[in-house]
Amino acid sequence: MRPPRVLSIAGTDPTGGAGLHADLKSIAANGGYGMGVVTALVAQNTRGVRAVHVPPAAFLRAQLDAVRDDVTIDAVKIGMLGSAALVDVVRAWLVDVRPPVVVLDPVMVATSGDRLLDADAESALRALLPLADVVTPNVPELAVLVGAAPARGWKELVGQARVLAARAGVLVLAKGGHLDGADVRDAVVAAEGARVVLTAPRVRTSTTHGTGCSLSSALATRYAATGDWPRALQEAQGWLSEAVRRGEELEVGGGRGPVHHLAGLWERGGLTTRPTPAQVEQEWWEAVAHVRDEIDALPFVRGLADGVLPEDAFRWYLAQDALYLREYARLLSRAAELAPSRAEQTLWARGAHTALVVELELHESRLGSDDVHPAAATTRAYLDHLAGCASRGYPELAAALLPCYWIYQDVGARLVPLAVPGHPYRDWLLTYGDEAFAASTREAVRLVTRLAASVDDDIRARMLDAFVRSARHEHAFFAAPLASVDAGHQGWSTVVG
């Protein structure tokens, strides 16, 4: 699912805590793709504003049209509009474009209480209100918009929000951050009253620069994603509370510092990228593609498929497989002991039981009393490899065990359709198509690739190496029977690794 594409129309903050810079961080932190149109270039820092440069109004329209002409906009957040001319440009553009969601943060009054707009700009801004879906004034700005003194309590604040909602035909986000109290309340208010009220503990901190910008852009993003204002407010407020609590960690500036917009993302998402389990699965399967092709081309596999495989070669294979399964079951049990999760423990323990009881009995039921062979070099090499991986820890052992599921099941999927009545190895080929084994294979692939996706790069590389080496041992194991028979049952060795 694609992220919502959210356009911020706002002024800049070169220290990154407010305005357009804060909006883009807020949008990204809340799951959106942020875009920005600049209304003013502001020389400011955490201590205050030093100068403002306003580009020509025509250039503002050019920026807006450039975005509209190329990108489908899911939501718009409007911040600082420093003059009546700029407000008029944005108003005309909104009438032309009709974005699906508009959140207006009416930047009118500074934290110091100073008015930021002249009378003409304030009048133009009031005319802009009906084009918004939600307006997000702070306490002093709400008072200016309704022509009253700043609210001193929650009930009065909601009352003023209801007045503005009725006059402009919009929802109003009543924000209680400027009010006294241990808790901060925010509410989505319509003309008939508050639709939802959320309360959060007040955070005692000096890092509150840009909170209004950040909340309004987060609200626009979450509504574009959810289509629900109460839910959008709850999610945006929860995110901002964490960002405010963590702001002092940034140590930015000597005045009122910014909130930590990406605190949660950095902590829970991390900075080191890792592949997904699906990407690991694809990479590992492609890494052994040539080995799989070579297995399919082996005379033993082709002879088993066509039914022309010599019986003595098949019996030699069964005898070696029986020897292999005894030790393989022990290594599966070891994996079950080392596995960190119940699902992994169950997978390997079930595999050990199947190898030792079910598969081994099936092998021995087909072998005669004279089918006694010492472990061939290929059998010993494969088991030594698995034992070595077990000595180096669970991740490598799990990766090394996987090909005996995955490659065996992959080969079987092509052999089963050939098990027609009269085929000399029909009953054996049908065992490849066992649905329980196919299900175990899918589970093994899922769990091992999930493990590989969760570990660091070094461990993941060692897991891949163990997996590829096991795949090569699988090839050698399939190649050995005919080579051994052709050599007069004198045993057969090969170099694998």
N, C-alpha and C positions, 0 to 999 in steps of 0.2 A: 504494500500500500504506500503510495507516494505521500510525502509530507505536505502539509498546507503551505502554499506560497504566500507570504505575508509581506506587504509593502509598508515601510515606515516612511512617513513624510515629516521630517524634523530637522532641527539644528544640530550642529556638531558639538562634541566635547573632546578636545585633544587629550585629556587625561583618561578618557574611556569610560567614565562612570555614569554619564547621563546622555540624554538626547539620542541621536541616531546610533551612536556607538553602543549605548546600553540596550537600545531596542534590538539591534542585530544579535547581541549576545543572548538576550531574553528569548527571542524567537527561536534561536538554535537550541537553547537549553530546554525549551518546551516542545521540541519536536518539529519545528517548522523550518522552511527555507526562507531566509530573510533577504529583502531587497531594500535599498535606501535611496530616497530622493532628498537632496539637501535644500533646506529653506534658508539657512543662514550659517555662515562660518563664524564660530564663536571662539574668541580667545578667552578661555577660562581654565581654572584648575579647581582643586578641592576647596580653595579658600574664597573663590568668587569669580565674577565675570569682569574682564578687563576691556574687551572691545568686541563689537559685533559688525561683521561685514555681510550685507544682504545683496546677493546677486540680483540682476534684473528679473522682474516678474516673468518676462518672456522666456528666460532661461529655465525658470521653474516649470513652466508649461512644457518646454522642450524635454526636460527630464521625465516628467510624468508621461508624456506621449511615447517616449522611447521605450519605457517599461510596458505600457499598455499595448503597443503595437507588436510586441514580441512574446509576452508572457501572459498566461491566464492567471489573474490575480484572485486568490481566494479570500483575502482579508486585507484591510487597510487600517493602519494605526496612524493617526494624525497628532503631532506634537506641536512644537513651537512654530507659530506663524506670526512674524513680528510686525506686520503692517496690514492695513486694509487691502492694499493691492495684492499681497500674497494670499490673503484669505479669499479674495474674489477669484483668483486663478484656481485655487483648489476647489472652490464651490462649483465653478463652471465645469471643471474636469469631472467632478463627481456626478454632476447632472448628465454629462455625456456618457460616462463609462458605467455608472451604476454598479459599483462593486458589491458582491454579495454580503459582505460584512464590513462595517465601518465603526471603529472605536476612536472617539475623539477625546484626547487629553488636553483640555483647554489651559495652556500655559499662559497664565495671566498675572499671577502674584508670586513674587519671590518668597523664599523662606523668611527673609527679613521683613516681609510685609509690603515691600515696594511694589507698585503697579508696573507691569512690564509692557502694557499696551496703552496706546492713547485712545481717546474716545471714539475716533472713527474705526480703529481696529477692533475695539470691543463691540461696537455695533455690528460690524461685518461678521464677527465671530458668532454673535447671537443668531444671525441669519443662516449660519452654517449648521447650527444644531439640528434642525429637522432632517438633515441628510445623514445623520449618524444613527447607528443602532443603539450604542451605549456611549454615554458621556461620563468621564472619570475625573471630576474636579476634586481638589483637596478642599478642606474646610473654608479657607479664605476665598478661593475661586468660586465655590458654590454660592457663598454670600454675595459676591459681586454679580453673578449671573441672575440671582433672584432679587437683587436690590435690597439686601438686609444686612444686619450686623452678623459677623461670624458666629455660628452656633457654638454654644458653650456646653451642650450636653447631647447625648445620643438621640433622645426623642426629638429635640429641636432640629438636629441634623437631618433625620429622616423626613421631618416635616418640610424642610427646605427642598430636599431631593424630590419629594412628591410634587411640590409646586413647579419645579423645573421640568419634571417629567410630563406634567399636564400641559404646560405652556408649549413645549417643544415637540411633544409626541414621541419621546424617546425613553429608553431606560436610563437610569442614573445609578452609577456606582457610588454610593455614599461611603466615604472612607473616614474611619474614626481615628486615624493616626495622630491628628493634631489635638485630640481631646485627651483629658487626663484619665488615669485609671491603670490598673495592673494589666488589663486585657485590651486588645484592639479589636474593634468590631468593624466589619465591612458588610454591606448589604446591596443587593440588586433591587432597586426601587422603581416601581411603576406608579402611574397616577393614583391607583387605588391603594398603594402601600407597598411595604417590603415583600418581595417574593422569596427571598432567602437571606438569612443573616448568618454570618460565620464569625466565630470568635477565636482569636489566637492570643497566647501570652505575649505581652509586650516585651520586646528585646531591648535591654538597656545597652546601647552601643552608640558609638560616634559614626558608624559607617552606614549612613542613610542617604548618601548622595545618589540621586537618580532613582529613588524608589517609585515615584509616580510614573516615570517613563517606563520603568521595568515592568510594573504591574499591568499597565494598560496594554503593552505589546504582548505580554504573556497571556493576558485575557483574550486578545484578538486571536492569538495562535491556538489556544485551547478550544475556543468556540468554533473556529474553522475546522478543527479536528473532530469535535464532539457534537456540534449543533445544539448544545444545551448550556444556557447561561449559568444556572446554579452550579452545574458540574464544572464548567470552565472556570468559574470564580474559585471554587474549592481547590481545584488543581493548581491554579495560578497562585493563590494565596499560600498554599502549602509549599510550593517551590520558593516563593519570595521569602517566606519565614526562614527557611534554611539558608538562603542566600544572604539575608541580613545577619543571621547568627554567625555566619562564617566570614563576614566581611573583613574583620580585623586581621584575619590571617594574611590578607594581601599586603598590608602595610604600605598602602598607596597614599601619598600626600600627607600634608600636615594639618589639613582642615577636616571637613566632614568627608571621610573616605567613601569609596563606592561599595556597593554590596558585591558579594562573591557570586556572580551569575552562574559560574560553572562548577561550583563546589561539589554538588551531587554528582555531576557528570564525571569529574575527575576522580572522585573517590570510588564510585560504583562502576564506572565504565573503564577507568584506568587510561593510561597514556600509551601502553604498548598494544598494538593491534595483534589480533590472533585470528587464525582461520576459523571458519565455522566447521562443525562436524561434516556437513555436506561437502565442503571444499577439501577437507582431509580425505574423505572417501574417494572423491574424484581423483585427487593427486596420487593416492596410494594405488588405486586400481590402474591408473595410467602408467605408474612406475613399473608395474609388472606385466604390462600389455605384451611385450615381446616374449616374456617367459610363458604366458598363457598361450600365445600363438605356437610357440615351440612344443608345448605339451600336446596341443591338438594334433600336431604333425608327427608325434612319436609313433613308431610302428606298433608299440604295445597298445596305445590308445586306439589307433586305427584298427588293429586286429581285434581288440575287444569289441569295438563298435560293429565291425563287419562279421564277427563270429568266426574268423579264421585264425585267431590267436592259438598257438600250440598249448595243449592242456598242461604240459609240464611247466611252461613259462607262467601260466596262470597260477598253478599250485605254488611255484616258487614265490610269486608275488604275495599270495595269501600267507605263506609261512613267514615272510619278512614283515608283513603288515601285522600279524599276530604278535611277533616279537616287539614291534614298534608300539602297539597299542598298550601293552603292559606298562611300559615306562611312560608313555604319553598320558595314561590315566593318572599316574603319580604326579606328573607335572601339572595336570589340570587341577588336581586336589591342592597342590601347592598354590596355584593361582587363586583358588577359592579361599585359602587361608589369608593370602595377602590382600585380596580385593577390599576396597574401602566401602563399597555399597552393598546392600542386600541384593540388588538386582544382579550385580557382577558375581557375587558369591554363589547365588543360585544357578546362574548360567554355567560357571565352571564346574560346580559340584555335580550338576546334572550331566554335563559332558563326561566327567570322570566315570560316573556310574554307567553311562551308555557304552563308553569305550571298554570298560572292564567286564561288564556282564553281557550286554546285548551283542555288541559287535564281536567281541572275542569268542563268544559261543557260536556265532554265525560262522566265523572263520574256521573254528576247530571242527564244526560239523561237516565241513567240506574237505578237510584235510585227512589224508590217510595216515596210518601209523608210520609209514616210511617217509612222510614229508617232514623231516627234521633237518633243519639247516641252522648253522651258526649265523649270528647277526652279520650281515654283509657290511662292507665299508660304508655304503650309502646310508644304511640304517643307523649305524653307529654315529656317522657324521651328523645326521639330522638330530638325533637325540642329544648328542654332545652340544650342539648349537642351542637347543632348547634349555638344557641344563645351565649352560653359560648365561643365557638371558635371565633365568630364574635367579642366579646368584647376583645379578646386577639390579634386581628390584622388580616390582610388579609391572610398571609401565612397559618395560622391554619384554617381559614374559608374555603379557597380554598381546602385544603386537606380534610376537613370534608365533603364538598359538593360532592367530587368526587365519593364516593361509590354509591350515588343515580343515577349517570350516569352509572358507570362502572359495578357494580354488577347487577343492573336492566337490562342492555343491555346483560350482560353475561347470565343471566337466560333466558332472552327472546330468545336468539339465539338457545337455545335447545327446547324451547316451540313452536316456530313458525312452524317447520316442522310437528308438531303433529296436527296442525289446519286443519284437513281434513274436507270435507263437512259432515254435520250432527253432528259435535262436538258441544256440548251445549255452549261452551265458545269460539267458533271459531273466532267470530268477535273481541273479546277481545285479544285473543292470537296473532292475526295478528297485533295488535297495537305494540306489542313488536318488530316486524320486520321492523318498520318504518325506512327507510334509512336516513331520515333527523336526527332522533335521534341517529342512529349509527354514522353518521358523527359528530354530536355534541359530542358524547362520545369520539371518537378518538381525537377530538380537545381538549376536557377537559383533557384527559390523557396527551396529548403532552404538553399543557401549564402548568399544575400543576407539572408534573415531571421536566420540564425545570426550573420552579421556585425553586423546591426543590433542584435541582442540583446546583443552583446559590447561595444559602444562606449558612450561617455557620452551623457547626455541631449541635449546640444547637437548632436552629430554625428547622433544618431538622428533628431532633429527635421528636420535638413537633408536627411537621406536620405528621410524621408517626403515632404517638400516636393518633392524631385526626382522621386520616384515618382509623386505625384499630378499634377505638371505633365506628365510623360510620358504619363500616361493621358489627359489632356486633348488632348495632341497626337495621340494615337491616334484620338480621336474626330474631331478636325478632319481628319485624313488620310482617314478613311472618308467624311466628309461632303463632301469637296472634289470628287470626280469629277462627280457630277450637277450640283452648283452650277456647275462650270466649263463643262460642256457646255451647260447652260441659259443661260450667259452668252455663248455663242458662241465658246467656246474662247479667250476673252480673258484667261484666268487668273482666279484667285479668291483672295481673301485673307480671313482671319478673325483675330479677336483670341483668342489662347489664352494661358494663363499660370497 
